[in-house]
Amino acid sequence: MPSDCEEVSETLELAKVYVENLKYLKSDVQVAEQQVLNTFKETRESIKHTFLNIKKNICKILEQREQALITKAENIRDQGLSPLEDCARLIEKNIETTLSLIHEGSHVNQIIPEQLHAFLDKASDLGNLPEVPDPKYVPCLSFYHDVAFENEINNLCRDFGEVFKTAPIQIKSIIPKPGALLIEWQQSMDNDDKTKDIQEFKLQRAFGDVTKEKTITVPFLDCYSGVDTQYLLRDIQISQPYSFRVCCKFEGMTAWSPWSVPEVGLTTLPSFSWQISDSVVLSNDNKILSLKPNFENEIVVFSDGPQVSLTDTVEFTIIEADAKSDLVLALTTKTSSNLKSFKNFMEFSFLIDNNGKIAIGGVEKTTVLSKFYRGLKICFSLEFLHRHKVRINVDCKDKRVTYDWTIGEIAQIYFACHIASSQWKIMVE
C-alpha cells in the first residue's frame, strides 16, 4: 500500500510538471498566433497604403500627361489655323473687291472718262490669287501611343507587389564564439521565390532581446552587407543578448526584401587573450601584444590557455610592424614557458612567418603569402574533419590557402606568437 501511494505521489508530481510544460507550450502558441495576426494586420495596412499612394500618384501623373498632350494639340491647332485664317480673310476681301468691280463694270456706259481710268487700274489686280498651303504642309493632328508600352504598364501593375508567407531569408543559427557571435542565414523554402538569384544580403543587430522588449523601440544597426551567408560579429559584451535580423536584394531589384523574424543570441565565452608575462605589454583586454621596450630577447607568447576550439576563427592584426626583425604567428597543440622560438615545437604547430612562409608540422609549404606589414590581417578558420585532423583556411590580403593539419586525438589548441622586437604590435580576435 505505501508503495502504491508513493507511485501515485510521483504520478501527481509528473502530472504537475506536465501541466506546467503544457502551459509554456500554450504561451508559445499564443505568441505564434499573435505573430500571424499582427503581421497580417501590418501587411494588409501596408498593401492598402501602398496601393492608395500608387493609385493617387498614377492618376495625378496621367491627368497631368493628358492635359499636357491636350495643351500641345491646342497649340498646334492654333499655330496651324492662324495663317489659314489670315489667308481666308484675304480671299474674302478679294472676293468683295472683285464683286464690287463687277458691279461697277456692269454700268460702264455711265462711267465718266476720269472714273474709267480708276476702274481699269482696279481691274489690273484681277488674276492674282493668294497662295493657299498644300494640305501636306498643314497640321493633320493625331494621337499616338505604343500599345506594347500600355501592355507593359498593365503587366507591371498586374504583377506589382508580393505577399511572403515568411521573409525570403531567415537566420539559420547564432553560434557563440570567444567574444563574438557567428550568425548564419539561409533562404526560406516557404516562398515561391526560392529560385530567384540573390544579389546581396544585409544583416542588422540591436542591443538586447527585442522579442521580449516589444514595448521598447530598439534601433537596429547595419553590421554586414555582402554576398556571404554568415558573419562573425566581434567586440560584443559577454553574456549580453543581441537581436539580429537579415534581408536580401534579388538580382535586378533595387528594393530590399522584408526582414526576417528577429533571432536572439549571446556568448558567454571570453574573448581571445594573450597570456600575461613580465616580458610583454598587453592592452585592450589582453588582446593586443607587444614586447616591453627594454626587453631585448626573442620570446614566444601563448594564448591564456587552450582557447581555440576546432570550429573557431582566429584573426591576427598587425598593428605595428618591424621590417628588420622576425615575427611568427601560430596555432599549436603544445605550450611551454620561457620558450624563445618554435624550433622544438614545429611538429606540433601550424605556422606563418613575417615573410609569408607557411609550415605545418615542421614541413614548409611552397605557397607563400604576403609579407607582414602594418594593418595586415591574417585569419585562421578552423573546420573539424575528424578526431585527428582539422582543416585550416588561411586568409591573407585577398588570398586564401587551405591545408589539413593532423593533431592529437584529444588536442588542445593554443594560438601563439614568436616576437623578436618591441616594434611589433599584434592584436588577436
Helices and strands as residue ranges (DSSP letters): H 2-105, G 108-110, H 113-123, G 135-137, H 147-158, E 169-177, E 180-187, G 192-195, E 198-207, E 221-226, E 230-233, E 242-250, E 263-265, E 280-283, E 288-291, E 299-302, E 313-320, E 327-332, G 343-348, E 349-353, E 357-360, E 363-368, E 377-386, E 389-396, E 399-406, E 414-419, E 425-428
